[in-house]
Protein backbone atom coordinates (compact mmCIF):
# COMPACT_ATOMS: atom_id res chain seq x y z
CA UNK A 1 0.00 0.00 0.00
CA UNK A 2 2.87 2.38 0.76
CA UNK A 3 4.21 2.05 -2.78
CA UNK A 4 0.77 2.77 -4.23
CA UNK A 5 0.45 5.83 -2.01
CA UNK A 6 3.73 7.16 -3.40
CA UNK A 7 2.59 6.53 -6.96
CA UNK A 8 -0.69 8.35 -6.27
CA UNK A 9 1.12 11.24 -4.55
CA UNK A 10 3.46 11.69 -7.52
CA UNK A 11 0.58 11.49 -10.00
CA UNK A 12 -1.32 14.08 -7.98
CA UNK A 13 1.78 16.27 -7.80
CA UNK A 14 1.85 16.23 -11.60
CA UNK A 15 -1.91 17.05 -11.67
CA UNK A 16 -2.58 14.00 -13.85
CA UNK A 17 -5.66 11.79 -13.93
CA UNK A 18 -5.20 8.05 -13.59
CA UNK A 19 -5.85 7.73 -17.30
CA UNK A 20 -3.18 10.29 -18.23
CA UNK A 21 -0.63 8.79 -15.85
CA UNK A 22 -1.34 5.27 -17.06
CA UNK A 23 -0.80 6.41 -20.65
CA UNK A 24 2.55 7.98 -19.73
CA UNK A 25 3.57 4.83 -17.83
CA UNK A 26 2.45 2.45 -20.57
CA UNK A 27 0.00 0.53 -18.39
CA UNK A 28 -3.78 0.23 -18.30
CA UNK A 29 -5.52 2.74 -16.04
CA UNK A 30 -7.30 -0.01 -14.10
CA UNK A 31 -3.92 -1.59 -13.25
CA UNK A 32 -2.60 1.78 -12.08
CA UNK A 33 -5.66 2.20 -9.87
CA UNK A 34 -5.18 -1.25 -8.37
CA UNK A 35 -1.53 -0.47 -7.60
CA UNK A 36 -2.47 2.87 -6.03
CA UNK A 37 -5.03 1.14 -3.78
CA UNK A 38 -2.56 -1.59 -2.77
CA UNK A 39 -4.53 -4.36 -4.46
CA UNK A 40 -1.71 -5.23 -6.88
CA UNK A 41 2.02 -5.48 -6.30
CA UNK A 42 3.89 -4.42 -9.43
CA UNK A 43 6.75 -6.39 -10.88
CA UNK A 44 10.16 -4.78 -11.21
CA UNK A 45 9.65 -3.88 -14.87
CA UNK A 46 6.40 -2.09 -14.01
CA UNK A 47 8.08 -0.21 -11.17
CA UNK A 48 10.53 1.02 -13.79
CA UNK A 49 7.62 2.02 -16.06
CA UNK A 50 5.92 3.92 -13.24
CA UNK A 51 9.11 5.79 -12.41
CA UNK A 52 9.83 6.76 -16.01
CA UNK A 53 6.22 7.69 -16.76
CA UNK A 54 5.88 9.73 -13.57
CA UNK A 55 9.17 11.53 -14.28
CA UNK A 56 10.93 10.27 -11.16
CA UNK A 57 13.27 7.46 -10.17
CA UNK A 58 12.53 3.98 -8.85
CA UNK A 59 14.39 5.02 -5.70
CA UNK A 60 12.02 7.91 -5.08
CA UNK A 61 9.11 5.48 -5.26
CA UNK A 62 10.78 2.68 -3.25
CA UNK A 63 13.36 4.01 -0.78
CA UNK A 64 12.43 3.45 2.85
CA UNK A 65 9.40 1.27 2.18
CA UNK A 66 8.83 -1.51 4.72
CA UNK A 67 9.89 -4.97 3.61
CA UNK A 68 6.92 -7.26 3.00
CA UNK A 69 6.94 -10.41 5.08
CA UNK A 70 7.25 -13.70 3.26
CA UNK A 71 4.70 -16.44 3.86
CA UNK A 72 5.75 -18.45 6.90
CA UNK A 73 7.90 -15.67 8.40
CA UNK A 74 7.31 -15.15 12.12
CA UNK A 75 5.26 -12.05 12.82
Biopython code that builds the backbone (N, CA, C, O; Angstrom):
import numpy as np
from Bio.PDB.StructureBuilder import StructureBuilder

atoms = [
    (1, "UNK", "N", (0.813, -1.195, 0.000)),
    (1, "UNK", "CA", (0.000, 0.000, 0.000)),
    (1, "UNK", "C", (0.857, 1.260, 0.000)),
    (1, "UNK", "O", (0.486, 2.269, -0.599)),
    (2, "UNK", "N", (2.008, 1.200, 0.676)),
    (2, "UNK", "CA", (2.870, 2.383, 0.756)),
    (2, "UNK", "C", (3.397, 2.760, -0.624)),
    (2, "UNK", "O", (3.487, 3.943, -0.954)),
    (3, "UNK", "N", (3.745, 1.760, -1.427)),
    (3, "UNK", "CA", (4.215, 2.052, -2.782)),
    (3, "UNK", "C", (3.108, 2.730, -3.583)),
    (3, "UNK", "O", (3.351, 3.731, -4.257)),
    (4, "UNK", "N", (1.903, 2.192, -3.512)),
    (4, "UNK", "CA", (0.775, 2.768, -4.228)),
    (4, "UNK", "C", (0.495, 4.197, -3.806)),
    (4, "UNK", "O", (0.144, 5.041, -4.630)),
    (5, "UNK", "N", (0.653, 4.467, -2.505)),
    (5, "UNK", "CA", (0.447, 5.829, -2.007)),
    (5, "UNK", "C", (1.477, 6.779, -2.607)),
    (5, "UNK", "O", (1.158, 7.928, -2.912)),
    (6, "UNK", "N", (2.699, 6.312, -2.776)),
    (6, "UNK", "CA", (3.727, 7.163, -3.395)),
    (6, "UNK", "C", (3.437, 7.406, -4.865)),
    (6, "UNK", "O", (3.643, 8.509, -5.372)),
    (7, "UNK", "N", (2.957, 6.374, -5.551)),
    (7, "UNK", "CA", (2.594, 6.535, -6.963)),
    (7, "UNK", "C", (1.462, 7.555, -7.078)),
    (7, "UNK", "O", (1.520, 8.456, -7.914)),
    (8, "UNK", "N", (0.442, 7.415, -6.246)),
    (8, "UNK", "CA", (-0.685, 8.354, -6.270)),
    (8, "UNK", "C", (-0.225, 9.774, -5.941)),
    (8, "UNK", "O", (-0.646, 10.731, -6.591)),
    (9, "UNK", "N", (0.639, 9.911, -4.932)),
    (9, "UNK", "CA", (1.119, 11.241, -4.550)),
    (9, "UNK", "C", (1.873, 11.894, -5.696)),
    (9, "UNK", "O", (1.697, 13.086, -5.949)),
    (10, "UNK", "N", (2.713, 11.133, -6.395)),
    (10, "UNK", "CA", (3.463, 11.687, -7.515)),
    (10, "UNK", "C", (2.527, 12.060, -8.658)),
    (10, "UNK", "O", (2.689, 13.110, -9.278)),
    (11, "UNK", "N", (1.546, 11.199, -8.937)),
    (11, "UNK", "CA", (0.581, 11.493, -9.995)),
    (11, "UNK", "C", (-0.191, 12.770, -9.663)),
    (11, "UNK", "O", (-0.408, 13.618, -10.528)),
    (12, "UNK", "N", (-0.596, 12.894, -8.418)),
    (12, "UNK", "CA", (-1.324, 14.083, -7.978)),
    (12, "UNK", "C", (-0.444, 15.324, -8.075)),
    (12, "UNK", "O", (-0.903, 16.397, -8.467)),
    (13, "UNK", "N", (0.826, 15.163, -7.711)),
    (13, "UNK", "CA", (1.780, 16.269, -7.802)),
    (13, "UNK", "C", (1.883, 16.776, -9.237)),
    (13, "UNK", "O", (2.046, 17.974, -9.472)),
    (14, "UNK", "N", (1.788, 15.864, -10.181)),
    (14, "UNK", "CA", (1.847, 16.227, -11.603)),
    (14, "UNK", "C", (0.492, 16.710, -12.133)),
    (14, "UNK", "O", (0.389, 17.125, -13.287)),
    (15, "UNK", "N", (-0.539, 16.656, -11.297)),
    (15, "UNK", "CA", (-1.909, 17.045, -11.675)),
    (15, "UNK", "C", (-2.443, 16.208, -12.827)),
    (15, "UNK", "O", (-3.117, 16.720, -13.721)),
    (16, "UNK", "N", (-2.136, 14.915, -12.799)),
    (16, "UNK", "CA", (-2.581, 13.996, -13.848)),
    (16, "UNK", "C", (-3.708, 13.119, -13.337)),
    (16, "UNK", "O", (-3.734, 12.745, -12.164)),
    (17, "UNK", "N", (-4.638, 12.792, -14.223)),
    (17, "UNK", "CA", (-5.658, 11.791, -13.932)),
    (17, "UNK", "C", (-5.002, 10.414, -13.976)),
    (17, "UNK", "O", (-3.874, 10.264, -14.447)),
    (18, "UNK", "N", (-5.724, 9.413, -13.479)),
    (18, "UNK", "CA", (-5.199, 8.049, -13.592)),
    (18, "UNK", "C", (-5.009, 7.663, -15.051)),
    (18, "UNK", "O", (-4.031, 7.004, -15.405)),
    (19, "UNK", "N", (-5.933, 8.070, -15.883)),
    (19, "UNK", "CA", (-5.846, 7.725, -17.305)),
    (19, "UNK", "C", (-4.608, 8.341, -17.949)),
    (19, "UNK", "O", (-3.899, 7.673, -18.702)),
    (20, "UNK", "N", (-4.348, 9.618, -17.652)),
    (20, "UNK", "CA", (-3.182, 10.293, -18.229)),
    (20, "UNK", "C", (-1.892, 9.674, -17.716)),
    (20, "UNK", "O", (-0.958, 9.454, -18.487)),
    (21, "UNK", "N", (-1.838, 9.395, -16.428)),
    (21, "UNK", "CA", (-0.628, 8.795, -15.847)),
    (21, "UNK", "C", (-0.396, 7.395, -16.407)),
    (21, "UNK", "O", (0.732, 7.029, -16.734)),
    (22, "UNK", "N", (-1.465, 6.623, -16.514)),
    (22, "UNK", "CA", (-1.339, 5.266, -17.062)),
    (22, "UNK", "C", (-0.800, 5.310, -18.488)),
    (22, "UNK", "O", (0.043, 4.496, -18.865)),
    (23, "UNK", "N", (-1.288, 6.261, -19.275)),
    (23, "UNK", "CA", (-0.799, 6.407, -20.649)),
    (23, "UNK", "C", (0.697, 6.706, -20.650)),
    (23, "UNK", "O", (1.448, 6.103, -21.417)),
    (24, "UNK", "N", (1.131, 7.625, -19.802)),
    (24, "UNK", "CA", (2.555, 7.978, -19.726)),
    (24, "UNK", "C", (3.403, 6.800, -19.247)),
    (24, "UNK", "O", (4.552, 6.647, -19.661)),
    (25, "UNK", "N", (2.836, 5.976, -18.381)),
    (25, "UNK", "CA", (3.567, 4.828, -17.828)),
    (25, "UNK", "C", (3.504, 3.594, -18.725)),
    (25, "UNK", "O", (4.276, 2.652, -18.549)),
    (26, "UNK", "N", (2.588, 3.605, -19.679)),
    (26, "UNK", "CA", (2.451, 2.451, -20.574)),
    (26, "UNK", "C", (1.730, 1.275, -19.944)),
    (26, "UNK", "O", (1.997, 0.121, -20.277)),
    (27, "UNK", "N", (0.801, 1.577, -19.018)),
    (27, "UNK", "CA", (0.002, 0.531, -18.386)),
    (27, "UNK", "C", (-1.467, 0.907, -18.517)),
    (27, "UNK", "O", (-1.796, 2.045, -18.850)),
    (28, "UNK", "N", (-2.344, -0.045, -18.255)),
    (28, "UNK", "CA", (-3.778, 0.227, -18.304)),
    (28, "UNK", "C", (-4.176, 0.991, -17.047)),
    (28, "UNK", "O", (-3.615, 0.763, -15.975)),
    (29, "UNK", "N", (-5.140, 1.895, -17.177)),
    (29, "UNK", "CA", (-5.518, 2.738, -16.041)),
    (29, "UNK", "C", (-6.107, 1.930, -14.897)),
    (29, "UNK", "O", (-5.977, 2.326, -13.739)),
    (30, "UNK", "N", (-6.756, 0.798, -15.193)),
    (30, "UNK", "CA", (-7.299, -0.013, -14.097)),
    (30, "UNK", "C", (-6.171, -0.649, -13.283)),
    (30, "UNK", "O", (-6.286, -0.796, -12.066)),
    (31, "UNK", "N", (-5.080, -1.026, -13.959)),
    (31, "UNK", "CA", (-3.925, -1.586, -13.255)),
    (31, "UNK", "C", (-3.298, -0.511, -12.358)),
    (31, "UNK", "O", (-2.965, -0.781, -11.205)),
    (32, "UNK", "N", (-3.144, 0.680, -12.879)),
    (32, "UNK", "CA", (-2.596, 1.779, -12.083)),
    (32, "UNK", "C", (-3.453, 2.009, -10.838)),
    (32, "UNK", "O", (-2.921, 2.177, -9.741)),
    (33, "UNK", "N", (-4.759, 2.016, -11.003)),
    (33, "UNK", "CA", (-5.660, 2.205, -9.870)),
    (33, "UNK", "C", (-5.512, 1.102, -8.832)),
    (33, "UNK", "O", (-5.535, 1.366, -7.630)),
    (34, "UNK", "N", (-5.358, -0.133, -9.297)),
    (34, "UNK", "CA", (-5.178, -1.252, -8.369)),
    (34, "UNK", "C", (-3.867, -1.118, -7.601)),
    (34, "UNK", "O", (-3.820, -1.409, -6.406)),
    (35, "UNK", "N", (-2.811, -0.685, -8.269)),
    (35, "UNK", "CA", (-1.532, -0.468, -7.600)),
    (35, "UNK", "C", (-1.670, 0.648, -6.571)),
    (35, "UNK", "O", (-1.203, 0.510, -5.440)),
    (36, "UNK", "N", (-2.301, 1.743, -6.950)),
    (36, "UNK", "CA", (-2.470, 2.866, -6.032)),
    (36, "UNK", "C", (-3.258, 2.472, -4.784)),
    (36, "UNK", "O", (-2.989, 2.987, -3.698)),
    (37, "UNK", "N", (-4.219, 1.573, -4.922)),
    (37, "UNK", "CA", (-5.029, 1.138, -3.783)),
    (37, "UNK", "C", (-4.404, -0.016, -3.019)),
    (37, "UNK", "O", (-4.974, -0.479, -2.031)),
    (38, "UNK", "N", (-3.232, -0.495, -3.462)),
    (38, "UNK", "CA", (-2.557, -1.588, -2.771)),
    (38, "UNK", "C", (-3.137, -2.956, -3.054)),
    (38, "UNK", "O", (-2.870, -3.908, -2.321)),
    (39, "UNK", "N", (-3.927, -3.067, -4.104)),
    (39, "UNK", "CA", (-4.529, -4.356, -4.459)),
    (39, "UNK", "C", (-3.639, -5.186, -5.379)),
    (39, "UNK", "O", (-3.839, -6.393, -5.517)),
    (40, "UNK", "N", (-2.666, -4.545, -6.003)),
    (40, "UNK", "CA", (-1.709, -5.231, -6.882)),
    (40, "UNK", "C", (-0.307, -4.816, -6.495)),
    (40, "UNK", "O", (-0.062, -3.655, -6.167)),
    (41, "UNK", "N", (0.605, -5.760, -6.533)),
    (41, "UNK", "CA", (2.022, -5.480, -6.302)),
    (41, "UNK", "C", (2.727, -5.543, -7.642)),
    (41, "UNK", "O", (2.770, -6.604, -8.266)),
    (42, "UNK", "N", (3.279, -4.430, -8.097)),
    (42, "UNK", "CA", (3.890, -4.416, -9.431)),
    (42, "UNK", "C", (5.208, -5.180, -9.472)),
    (42, "UNK", "O", (5.947, -5.242, -8.489)),
    (43, "UNK", "N", (5.474, -5.750, -10.624)),
    (43, "UNK", "CA", (6.752, -6.395, -10.881)),
    (43, "UNK", "C", (7.801, -5.322, -11.115)),
    (43, "UNK", "O", (7.473, -4.155, -11.328)),
    (44, "UNK", "N", (9.056, -5.722, -11.076)),
    (44, "UNK", "CA", (10.164, -4.775, -11.211)),
    (44, "UNK", "C", (10.051, -3.973, -12.500)),
    (44, "UNK", "O", (10.264, -2.761, -12.489)),
    (45, "UNK", "N", (9.721, -4.622, -13.602)),
    (45, "UNK", "CA", (9.654, -3.880, -14.867)),
    (45, "UNK", "C", (8.543, -2.824, -14.832)),
    (45, "UNK", "O", (8.670, -1.773, -15.460)),
    (46, "UNK", "N", (7.467, -3.095, -14.107)),
    (46, "UNK", "CA", (6.404, -2.093, -14.007)),
    (46, "UNK", "C", (6.782, -0.970, -13.042)),
    (46, "UNK", "O", (6.355, 0.169, -13.230)),
    (47, "UNK", "N", (7.561, -1.267, -12.033)),
    (47, "UNK", "CA", (8.078, -0.206, -11.166)),
    (47, "UNK", "C", (8.917, 0.748, -12.001)),
    (47, "UNK", "O", (8.832, 1.965, -11.836)),
    (48, "UNK", "N", (9.720, 0.202, -12.890)),
    (48, "UNK", "CA", (10.533, 1.025, -13.785)),
    (48, "UNK", "C", (9.639, 1.864, -14.704)),
    (48, "UNK", "O", (9.930, 3.035, -14.948)),
    (49, "UNK", "N", (8.563, 1.276, -15.209)),
    (49, "UNK", "CA", (7.623, 2.017, -16.062)),
    (49, "UNK", "C", (6.973, 3.159, -15.297)),
    (49, "UNK", "O", (6.856, 4.273, -15.808)),
    (50, "UNK", "N", (6.546, 2.873, -14.056)),
    (50, "UNK", "CA", (5.922, 3.922, -13.245)),
    (50, "UNK", "C", (6.900, 5.065, -13.019)),
    (50, "UNK", "O", (6.537, 6.233, -13.162)),
    (51, "UNK", "N", (8.124, 4.739, -12.672)),
    (51, "UNK", "CA", (9.114, 5.787, -12.406)),
    (51, "UNK", "C", (9.353, 6.644, -13.644)),
    (51, "UNK", "O", (9.336, 7.873, -13.562)),
    (52, "UNK", "N", (9.573, 6.010, -14.777)),
    (52, "UNK", "CA", (9.826, 6.764, -16.007)),
    (52, "UNK", "C", (8.606, 7.592, -16.395)),
    (52, "UNK", "O", (8.737, 8.772, -16.721)),
    (53, "UNK", "N", (7.435, 6.992, -16.364)),
    (53, "UNK", "CA", (6.225, 7.690, -16.758)),
    (53, "UNK", "C", (5.872, 8.847, -15.838)),
    (53, "UNK", "O", (5.326, 9.858, -16.280)),
    (54, "UNK", "N", (6.187, 8.693, -14.548)),
    (54, "UNK", "CA", (5.882, 9.735, -13.571)),
    (54, "UNK", "C", (7.046, 10.707, -13.380)),
    (54, "UNK", "O", (7.048, 11.525, -12.461)),
    (55, "UNK", "N", (8.027, 10.599, -14.265)),
    (55, "UNK", "CA", (9.167, 11.528, -14.276)),
    (55, "UNK", "C", (9.894, 11.575, -12.935)),
    (55, "UNK", "O", (10.171, 12.645, -12.394)),
    (56, "UNK", "N", (10.194, 10.389, -12.417)),
    (56, "UNK", "CA", (10.929, 10.269, -11.164)),
    (56, "UNK", "C", (11.838, 9.058, -11.270)),
    (56, "UNK", "O", (12.033, 8.526, -12.363)),
    (57, "UNK", "N", (12.389, 8.622, -10.170)),
    (57, "UNK", "CA", (13.272, 7.456, -10.171)),
    (57, "UNK", "C", (12.631, 6.324, -9.383)),
    (57, "UNK", "O", (11.779, 6.569, -8.528)),
    (58, "UNK", "N", (13.032, 5.084, -9.663)),
    (58, "UNK", "CA", (12.528, 3.982, -8.847)),
    (58, "UNK", "C", (12.858, 4.190, -7.362)),
    (58, "UNK", "O", (12.065, 3.830, -6.491)),
    (59, "UNK", "N", (14.014, 4.763, -7.082)),
    (59, "UNK", "CA", (14.393, 5.020, -5.699)),
    (59, "UNK", "C", (13.428, 5.945, -4.993)),
    (59, "UNK", "O", (13.089, 5.722, -3.830)),
    (60, "UNK", "N", (12.980, 6.985, -5.685)),
    (60, "UNK", "CA", (12.021, 7.909, -5.075)),
    (60, "UNK", "C", (10.710, 7.200, -4.734)),
    (60, "UNK", "O", (10.044, 7.558, -3.762)),
    (61, "UNK", "N", (10.347, 6.215, -5.515)),
    (61, "UNK", "CA", (9.112, 5.477, -5.261)),
    (61, "UNK", "C", (9.298, 4.362, -4.233)),
    (61, "UNK", "O", (8.334, 3.940, -3.594)),
    (62, "UNK", "N", (10.553, 3.877, -4.067)),
    (62, "UNK", "CA", (10.775, 2.682, -3.252)),
    (62, "UNK", "C", (11.569, 2.892, -1.961)),
    (62, "UNK", "O", (11.352, 2.169, -0.989)),
    (63, "UNK", "N", (12.477, 3.861, -1.931)),
    (63, "UNK", "CA", (13.362, 4.013, -0.776)),
    (63, "UNK", "C", (12.584, 4.144, 0.527)),
    (63, "UNK", "O", (11.639, 4.925, 0.632)),
    (64, "UNK", "N", (13.001, 3.365, 1.512)),
    (64, "UNK", "CA", (12.427, 3.449, 2.847)),
    (64, "UNK", "C", (11.121, 2.710, 3.047)),
    (64, "UNK", "O", (10.550, 2.752, 4.137)),
    (65, "UNK", "N", (10.631, 2.027, 2.007)),
    (65, "UNK", "CA", (9.395, 1.272, 2.183)),
    (65, "UNK", "C", (9.644, 0.068, 3.082)),
    (65, "UNK", "O", (10.735, -0.503, 3.056)),
    (66, "UNK", "N", (8.649, -0.330, 3.879)),
    (66, "UNK", "CA", (8.834, -1.506, 4.721)),
    (66, "UNK", "C", (8.939, -2.768, 3.856)),
    (66, "UNK", "O", (8.300, -2.880, 2.810)),
    (67, "UNK", "N", (9.745, -3.693, 4.314)),
    (67, "UNK", "CA", (9.890, -4.968, 3.612)),
    (67, "UNK", "C", (8.648, -5.815, 3.853)),
    (67, "UNK", "O", (8.217, -5.962, 4.996)),
    (68, "UNK", "N", (8.066, -6.374, 2.796)),
    (68, "UNK", "CA", (6.920, -7.259, 3.000)),
    (68, "UNK", "C", (7.390, -8.567, 3.640)),
    (68, "UNK", "O", (8.496, -9.034, 3.368)),
    (69, "UNK", "N", (6.569, -9.137, 4.467)),
    (69, "UNK", "CA", (6.938, -10.409, 5.076)),
    (69, "UNK", "C", (6.607, -11.539, 4.119)),
    (69, "UNK", "O", (5.606, -11.499, 3.403)),
    (70, "UNK", "N", (7.455, -12.531, 4.122)),
    (70, "UNK", "CA", (7.253, -13.696, 3.265)),
    (70, "UNK", "C", (6.309, -14.667, 3.983)),
    (70, "UNK", "O", (6.264, -14.696, 5.212)),
    (71, "UNK", "N", (5.567, -15.450, 3.221)),
    (71, "UNK", "CA", (4.705, -16.443, 3.857)),
    (71, "UNK", "C", (5.528, -17.361, 4.765)),
    (71, "UNK", "O", (6.583, -17.851, 4.363)),
    (72, "UNK", "N", (5.052, -17.586, 5.965)),
    (72, "UNK", "CA", (5.755, -18.449, 6.898)),
    (72, "UNK", "C", (6.726, -17.732, 7.804)),
    (72, "UNK", "O", (7.224, -18.326, 8.760)),
    (73, "UNK", "N", (7.021, -16.433, 7.526)),
    (73, "UNK", "CA", (7.896, -15.666, 8.405)),
    (73, "UNK", "C", (7.195, -15.430, 9.737)),
    (73, "UNK", "O", (5.984, -15.212, 9.767)),
    (74, "UNK", "N", (7.937, -15.469, 10.831)),
    (74, "UNK", "CA", (7.312, -15.155, 12.118)),
    (74, "UNK", "C", (6.898, -13.686, 12.162)),
    (74, "UNK", "O", (7.604, -12.816, 11.651)),
    (75, "UNK", "N", (5.775, -13.426, 12.763)),
    (75, "UNK", "CA", (5.257, -12.051, 12.823)),
    (75, "UNK", "C", (5.977, -11.216, 13.841)),
    (75, "UNK", "O", (5.659, -10.039, 14.011)),
]
sb = StructureBuilder()
sb.init_structure("model")
sb.init_model(0)
sb.init_chain("A")
sb.init_seg("    ")
for serial, (resi, resn, name, xyz) in enumerate(atoms, 1):
    if name == "N":
        sb.init_residue(resn, " ", resi, " ")
    sb.init_atom(name, np.array(xyz, "f"), 0.0, 1.0, " ", f" {name:<3s}", serial, name[0])
structure = sb.get_structure()
